[in-house]
Amino acid sequence: MSSFLNSPWMQALSIGVVVGIFIKSLAFLYEQIKNLVRSTQSFSVSGIWTAAFESNIPGKHVVEIFKITQNREKISLYLQHYGNITKTVRKYRGIGIFRGKAISLAYFDESRDRSHSGVFSLVLDQDSAGETIVRGQYAELGIGDNSNKIVIGNDQYIARKIRPNLSILARLYLGVKCFSSFEEANDFFVSVTR
């Protein structure tokens, strides 16, 4: 019996079992570490968001709908801005970083003819109903008489993640305006944030 246990094939089998257990243990450890890393950044800000607020221009109300795309901590932005004073939609592009619960984002007017730009400093949060929101502040280069001044938004900026219909989604992805007017954009905002 002892010659059987000391045989070369039994030694090879024993080594194979030990190596197999070692490899399985490493694979298990790798999966546990991978899951731990994913759990710390399980939420993605990718998706469609909307916000309504009073601009820093007196009497100007704004509705914004925007698409954020996240790749690890880097984010990109495509935003449509509908105001009750201006009758045209303004389109903006932006880039930023999402770390932990903080979003830092710089944006600029999509039109090369305009130099309007700004920044967001936002934090991921929940509203009283438990819905996902981002809240914070924005600052931008002024327009018109204030074009050389940095203007900070009057109110706290709050945006909500939404699930729009397929038409709105397609228009955002294609860069086509989603609404024909501020009123239509505002009606949409009210309907999706109830």
Stockholm file with secondary structure:
# STOCKHOLM 1.0

chainA/1-194         MSSFLNSPWMQALSIGVVVGIFIKSLAFLYEQIKNLVRSTQSFSVSGIWTAAFESNIPGKHVVEIFKITQNREKISLYLQHYGNITKTVRKYRGIGIFRGKAISLAYFDESRDRSHSGVFSLVLDQDSAGETIVRGQYAELGIGDNSNKIVIGNDQYIARKIRPNLSILARLYLGVKCFSSFEEANDFFVSVTR
#=GR chainA/1-194 SS CHHHHTSHHHHHHHHHHHHHHHHHHHHHHHHHHHHHHHHHTCCCCCEEEEEEEECSSTTCEEEEEEEEEEETTEEEEEEEEEESSCCSCEEEEEEEEEETTEEEEEEEESSTTCCCEEEEEEEEEECTTSCEEEEEEEEEECCGGGTTSEEECSSCEEEEEECCCHHHHHHHHHTCCSCSSHHHHHHHHHHHCC
#=GC SS_cons         CHHHHTSHHHHHHHHHHHHHHHHHHHHHHHHHHHHHHHHHTCCCCCEEEEEEEECSSTTCEEEEEEEEEEETTEEEEEEEEEESSCCSCEEEEEEEEEETTEEEEEEEESSTTCCCEEEEEEEEEECTTSCEEEEEEEEEECCGGGTTSEEECSSCEEEEEECCCHHHHHHHHHTCCSCSSHHHHHHHHHHHCC
//
